[in-house]
Amino acid sequence: MRVVGLRLEPGQTVPEHRNAIPVALIVTGGRLHFDDGVLTGEVGAGEMLLINPGERHTYHADIETSAYLVFAGLPGVRSRTWTLRRKA
């Protein structure tokens, strides 16, 4: 897992792209507008957007916005489900 901080200024856009692994985008301040070619929407502070591998998407901010991107896995590696185990 890898976590990356993102900060966008008003009017800033992230160009259309794809990720090889699943990504959770968690907005911590401001508001982020997204477009995946099929759906458009808005994610506000305290909300999360899940992005599937290979899904084309873009996003932009109309106000100062901060978020964390959580990359869940490694490219080319099959992801495993989370399990909680107690130590014996």
N, CA and C atoms as a LAMMPS dump frame, in Angstrom:
ITEM: TIMESTEP
0
ITEM: NUMBER OF ATOMS
264
ITEM: BOX BOUNDS ff ff ff
-5.0000000000000000e+02 5.0000000000000000e+02
-5.0000000000000000e+02 5.0000000000000000e+02
-5.0000000000000000e+02 5.0000000000000000e+02
ITEM: ATOMS id mol type element x y z
1 1 1 N 0.844 -1.161 0
2 1 2 C 0 0 0
3 1 3 C 0.897 1.234 0
4 2 1 N 0.448 2.261 -0.712
5 2 2 C 1.195 3.521 -0.783
6 2 3 C 0.207 4.661 -0.619
7 3 1 N 0.552 5.664 0.164
8 3 2 C -0.313 6.817 0.395
9 3 3 C 0.419 8.062 -0.095
10 4 1 N -0.283 8.864 -0.901
11 4 2 C 0.294 10.075 -1.483
12 4 3 C -0.635 11.249 -1.176
13 5 1 N -0.063 12.355 -0.725
14 5 2 C -0.855 13.561 -0.493
15 5 3 C -1.053 14.328 -1.788
16 6 1 N -2.225 14.942 -1.926
17 6 2 C -2.573 15.716 -3.122
18 6 3 C -3.132 17.055 -2.678
19 7 1 N -2.647 18.128 -3.262
20 7 2 C -3.187 19.453 -2.976
21 7 3 C -3.407 20.155 -4.308
22 8 1 N -4.637 20.606 -4.545
23 8 2 C -4.981 21.297 -5.782
24 8 3 C -5.412 22.725 -5.475
25 9 1 N -4.935 23.657 -6.274
26 9 2 C -5.339 25.056 -6.169
27 9 3 C -6.645 25.251 -6.938
28 10 1 N -7.407 26.321 -6.656
29 10 2 C -8.642 26.574 -7.403
30 10 3 C -8.368 26.618 -8.913
31 11 1 N -9.172 25.874 -9.659
32 11 2 C -9.038 25.828 -11.115
33 11 3 C -8.045 24.791 -11.619
34 12 1 N -7.319 24.144 -10.735
35 12 2 C -6.323 23.15 -11.155
36 12 3 C -7 21.84 -11.536
37 13 1 N -6.496 21.211 -12.615
38 13 2 C -7.054 19.966 -13.141
39 13 3 C -5.967 18.908 -13.24
40 14 1 N -6.319 17.676 -12.908
41 14 2 C -5.442 16.528 -13.147
42 14 3 C -5.906 15.916 -14.464
43 15 1 N -5.056 15.864 -15.492
44 15 2 C -5.46 15.36 -16.801
45 15 3 C -5.951 13.91 -16.744
46 16 1 N -6.719 13.53 -17.751
47 16 2 C -7.229 12.159 -17.813
48 16 3 C -6.074 11.166 -17.793
49 17 1 N -6.258 10.109 -17
50 17 2 C -5.234 9.076 -16.881
51 17 3 C -5.872 7.795 -16.376
52 18 1 N -5.077 6.737 -16.303
53 18 2 C -5.504 5.454 -15.741
54 18 3 C -4.465 4.992 -14.731
55 19 1 N -4.9 4.185 -13.763
56 19 2 C -3.993 3.579 -12.789
57 19 3 C -4.012 2.071 -12.98
58 20 1 N -2.89 1.434 -12.743
59 20 2 C -2.799 -0.021 -12.907
60 20 3 C -3.354 -0.774 -11.702
61 21 1 N -3.537 -0.074 -10.596
62 21 2 C -4.014 -0.707 -9.365
63 21 3 C -5.186 0.097 -8.795
64 22 1 N -5.977 -0.504 -7.896
65 22 2 C -7.089 0.23 -7.288
66 22 3 C -6.587 1.42 -6.458
67 23 1 N -7.363 2.503 -6.49
68 23 2 C -7.004 3.705 -5.743
69 23 3 C -8.233 4.197 -4.977
70 24 1 N -8.021 4.549 -3.725
71 24 2 C -9.044 5.23 -2.938
72 24 3 C -8.598 6.677 -2.793
73 25 1 N -9.437 7.614 -3.205
74 25 2 C -9.124 9.027 -3.099
75 25 3 C -9.973 9.586 -1.957
76 26 1 N -9.333 10.043 -0.891
77 26 2 C -10.026 10.519 0.299
78 26 3 C -9.813 12.029 0.406
79 27 1 N -10.889 12.793 0.252
80 27 2 C -10.807 14.249 0.308
81 27 3 C -10.786 14.687 1.773
82 28 1 N -9.787 15.488 2.138
83 28 2 C -9.651 15.942 3.518
84 28 3 C -10.033 17.409 3.683
85 29 1 N -10.103 18.137 2.594
86 29 2 C -10.514 19.541 2.641
87 29 3 C -10.888 20.016 1.26
88 30 1 N -11.897 20.85 1.173
89 30 2 C -12.325 21.373 -0.116
90 30 3 C -13.305 20.452 -0.819
91 31 1 N -13.228 20.474 -2.147
92 31 2 C -14.184 19.729 -2.962
93 31 3 C -13.508 19.344 -4.285
94 32 1 N -13.687 18.111 -4.705
95 32 2 C -13.074 17.593 -5.919
96 32 3 C -14.158 17.144 -6.885
97 33 1 N -14.097 17.613 -8.114
98 33 2 C -15.031 17.194 -9.158
99 33 3 C -14.347 16.113 -9.982
100 34 1 N -15.076 15.018 -10.298
101 34 2 C -14.47 13.932 -11.058
102 34 3 C -15.318 13.586 -12.272
103 35 1 N -14.663 12.978 -13.245
104 35 2 C -15.321 12.527 -14.469
105 35 3 C -14.598 11.269 -14.934
106 36 1 N -15.348 10.177 -15.082
107 36 2 C -14.734 8.936 -15.561
108 36 3 C -15.215 8.568 -16.965
109 37 1 N -15.821 9.54 -17.655
110 37 2 C -16.314 9.294 -19.007
111 37 3 C -17.739 8.773 -19.029
112 38 1 N -18.205 8.22 -17.92
113 38 2 C -19.577 7.723 -17.798
114 38 3 C -20.319 8.529 -16.729
115 39 1 N -19.671 8.692 -15.591
116 39 2 C -20.254 9.429 -14.477
117 39 3 C -19.434 10.664 -14.161
118 40 1 N -20.12 11.704 -13.733
119 40 2 C -19.453 12.883 -13.193
120 40 3 C -20.023 13.118 -11.809
121 41 1 N -19.245 13.726 -10.95
122 41 2 C -19.737 13.983 -9.607
123 41 3 C -18.779 14.829 -8.82
124 42 1 N -19.08 14.921 -7.543
125 42 2 C -18.314 15.749 -6.636
126 42 3 C -18.069 14.983 -5.343
127 43 1 N -16.86 15.113 -4.804
128 43 2 C -16.493 14.472 -3.553
129 43 3 C -16.018 15.575 -2.615
130 44 1 N -16.64 15.68 -1.439
131 44 2 C -16.294 16.716 -0.475
132 44 3 C -15.453 16.183 0.662
133 45 1 N -15.063 17.08 1.547
134 45 2 C -14.244 16.718 2.697
135 45 3 C -14.917 15.612 3.502
136 46 1 N -14.138 14.587 3.837
137 46 2 C -14.656 13.452 4.591
138 46 3 C -15.265 12.371 3.73
139 47 1 N -15.247 12.549 2.41
140 47 2 C -15.81 11.554 1.497
141 47 3 C -14.695 10.87 0.712
142 48 1 N -15.03 9.716 0.12
143 48 2 C -14.041 8.908 -0.577
144 48 3 C -14.557 8.524 -1.954
145 49 1 N -13.655 8.474 -2.918
146 49 2 C -13.938 8.019 -4.272
147 49 3 C -13.074 6.799 -4.545
148 50 1 N -13.686 5.698 -4.969
149 50 2 C -12.938 4.489 -5.307
150 50 3 C -12.755 4.426 -6.816
151 51 1 N -11.525 4.187 -7.248
152 51 2 C -11.194 4.158 -8.673
153 51 3 C -10.65 2.773 -8.998
154 52 1 N -11.307 2.106 -9.937
155 52 2 C -10.907 0.752 -10.326
156 52 3 C -9.687 0.773 -11.238
157 53 1 N -8.895 -0.29 -11.244
158 53 2 C -7.734 -0.371 -12.143
159 53 3 C -8.184 -0.236 -13.598
160 54 1 N -7.425 0.529 -14.362
161 54 2 C -7.705 0.688 -15.783
162 54 3 C -8.787 1.684 -16.116
163 55 1 N -9.469 2.223 -15.129
164 55 2 C -10.572 3.162 -15.359
165 55 3 C -10.011 4.549 -15.692
166 56 1 N -10.364 5.066 -16.854
167 56 2 C -9.939 6.42 -17.23
168 56 3 C -10.701 7.426 -16.383
169 57 1 N -9.993 8.439 -15.886
170 57 2 C -10.651 9.439 -15.054
171 57 3 C -9.836 10.727 -15.019
172 58 1 N -10.513 11.788 -14.657
173 58 2 C -9.889 13.089 -14.465
174 58 3 C -10.58 13.762 -13.291
175 59 1 N -9.915 14.707 -12.658
176 59 2 C -10.566 15.473 -11.62
177 59 3 C -10 16.88 -11.561
178 60 1 N -10.814 17.785 -10.99
179 60 2 C -10.385 19.167 -10.859
180 60 3 C -11.006 19.782 -9.61
181 61 1 N -10.43 20.903 -9.197
182 61 2 C -10.897 21.606 -8.002
183 61 3 C -11.354 23.007 -8.391
184 62 1 N -12.474 23.431 -7.823
185 62 2 C -12.898 24.815 -8.033
186 62 3 C -12.546 25.682 -6.819
187 63 1 N -12.161 25.028 -5.717
188 63 2 C -11.64 25.713 -4.533
189 63 3 C -10.399 24.947 -4.078
190 64 1 N -9.604 25.534 -3.185
191 64 2 C -8.421 24.834 -2.694
192 64 3 C -8.852 23.5 -2.08
193 65 1 N -8.213 22.423 -2.524
194 65 2 C -8.628 21.075 -2.134
195 65 3 C -7.418 20.233 -1.761
196 66 1 N -7.577 19.424 -0.71
197 66 2 C -6.524 18.491 -0.325
198 66 3 C -7.128 17.098 -0.187
199 67 1 N -6.305 16.093 -0.47
200 67 2 C -6.783 14.708 -0.429
201 67 3 C -5.597 13.774 -0.254
202 68 1 N -5.919 12.536 0.086
203 68 2 C -4.933 11.467 0.096
204 68 3 C -5.335 10.442 -0.958
205 69 1 N -4.356 9.962 -1.691
206 69 2 C -4.556 8.862 -2.631
207 69 3 C -3.95 7.62 -1.993
208 70 1 N -4.757 6.589 -1.831
209 70 2 C -4.288 5.341 -1.241
210 70 3 C -4.249 4.299 -2.352
211 71 1 N -3.046 3.921 -2.756
212 71 2 C -2.857 2.924 -3.813
213 71 3 C -2.825 1.557 -3.148
214 72 1 N -3.777 0.71 -3.503
215 72 2 C -3.977 -0.572 -2.809
216 72 3 C -3.451 -1.733 -3.631
217 73 1 N -2.152 -2.005 -3.54
218 73 2 C -1.586 -3.146 -4.246
219 73 3 C -0.399 -2.753 -5.097
220 74 1 N 0.065 -3.705 -5.871
221 74 2 C 1.188 -3.499 -6.77
222 74 3 C 0.765 -3.864 -8.184
223 75 1 N 1.209 -3.121 -9.195
224 75 2 C 0.863 -3.459 -10.573
225 75 3 C 1.267 -4.889 -10.907
226 76 1 N 0.391 -5.624 -11.542
227 76 2 C 0.689 -6.976 -11.982
228 76 3 C 0.609 -8.03 -10.898
229 77 1 N 0.252 -7.628 -9.691
230 77 2 C 0.141 -8.575 -8.582
231 77 3 C -1.325 -8.701 -8.208
232 78 1 N -1.814 -9.914 -8.157
233 78 2 C -3.21 -10.133 -7.798
234 78 3 C -3.438 -9.7 -6.344
235 79 1 N -4.476 -8.891 -6.142
236 79 2 C -4.722 -8.402 -4.789
237 79 3 C -5.369 -9.479 -3.937
238 80 1 N -5.077 -9.417 -2.639
239 80 2 C -5.656 -10.356 -1.688
240 80 3 C -6.695 -9.628 -0.854
241 81 1 N -7.637 -10.371 -0.343
242 81 2 C -8.61 -9.766 0.552
243 81 3 C -7.982 -9.585 1.923
244 82 1 N -8.462 -8.603 2.652
245 82 2 C -7.978 -8.34 3.998
246 82 3 C -8.54 -9.388 4.941
247 83 1 N -7.71 -9.858 5.868
248 83 2 C -8.191 -10.766 6.914
249 83 3 C -7.649 -10.283 8.251
250 84 1 N -8.459 -10.457 9.281
251 84 2 C -8.022 -10.127 10.628
252 84 3 C -7.827 -11.435 11.371
253 85 1 N -6.627 -11.636 11.86
254 85 2 C -6.308 -12.884 12.55
255 85 3 C -5.824 -12.584 13.957
256 86 1 N -6.209 -13.426 14.868
257 86 2 C -5.696 -13.326 16.223
258 86 3 C -4.471 -14.213 16.354
259 87 1 N -3.477 -13.702 17.037
260 87 2 C -2.285 -14.508 17.263
261 87 3 C -2.586 -15.514 18.366
262 88 1 N -2.107 -16.722 18.172
263 88 2 C -2.369 -17.781 19.172
264 88 3 C -1.48 -17.641 20.366
